[in-house]
């Protein structure tokens, strides 16, 4: 069983450590030391250099005593969104929240801490287990850039679980969308807005006409799109020559994602052409979707482990991405587990102490359930 006092104390300690995206060095060094103290071999890749960060992804490997068991991946990310400076957590009636004008950092330190505690328990109780690989990622927020630039040669797992979702422990994410970022630049022609407006081509108007036509919001049960930012123009008396628009498209169906992105691009191009403006559009695939069946080996294993931990397993789909998107892309079937964190990315973020304990119990039962299997039972997908 987890040591509740130790678990909560470590969570309170780690949330106080500032770790914004691309600045995870301090917490990474602490985590490397703790993994090493637990007997894991520890290394770090060069992903930080690729994305302009001060730290890479952290890898830990614990050799098991059941050689026929599949290698299990447990993963969470180290970075948090802002504001995350001088976090002061409070505890009240079993709730942990932020006492100030900052996020709490449960996203995703409520994933890091249960993994560490579960490792301590299996060491202290000398539980039988297969090989366990731990990966603590950088730069998950803002595009999964840590796992996107992961040194895949270090990835040894047969199946895995990412602890990185809100909601009650026991929720298991089987499906997540892919996402495209669409950067649109429109160039018109400047002129004096009061004296010779007819000589100008207003880039903002061209963008506005496109935005009025593109599908936006929830398009179906697995597809969404959004216009995120728009910047352009200099002054009210100048016909705007330039405008920049950033949009996104998401879908759990790759074909739908590609069709939606193509449709959005075509609408912007046509609107610019109709006003005799120039357009430049760049599409970046941030991550691809994944979908695993309820009948797959990993899903069945997760459900049994949840029940053994006293949780009610619930398979769900999500509209957000996580590092699991990239692990699945790399060929490692991977599910996402809820840790109990609530009101993510806001200063009202909180978590129940009991959910930290329940998540740790879930991880322990996953380790036990995986250890009962052999590598040839692992279903890829």
Secondary structure, DSSP 8 states (H G I E B T S, - for coil): ---HHHHHHHHHHHHTS--BTT--HHHHHHHHHHHHHTT-EEEE-SHHHHHT-S---EEEEE--S-TTS--EEEEEE--B-S--TT--EEEETTEEEESSSS---HHHHHHHHHHHHHHHHHHHTT-----EEEEEES--TTT-HHHHT--GGG---SEEEEE--BS-TTEEEEEE-EEEEEEEEEE-B--BTTT-GGG-B-HHHHHHHHHTTS--EEEETTEEEEEEEEEE-S-TTB---EEEEEEEEEESSHHHHHHHHHHHHHHHHHHHHHTT-EEEEEEEEEE--EE--TTSHHHHHHHHHHHHTT---EEEE-SS--HHHHHHHTT-EEEEE---BBSTTSTT-EEEHHHHHHHHHHHHHHHHHHHTS-GGG----
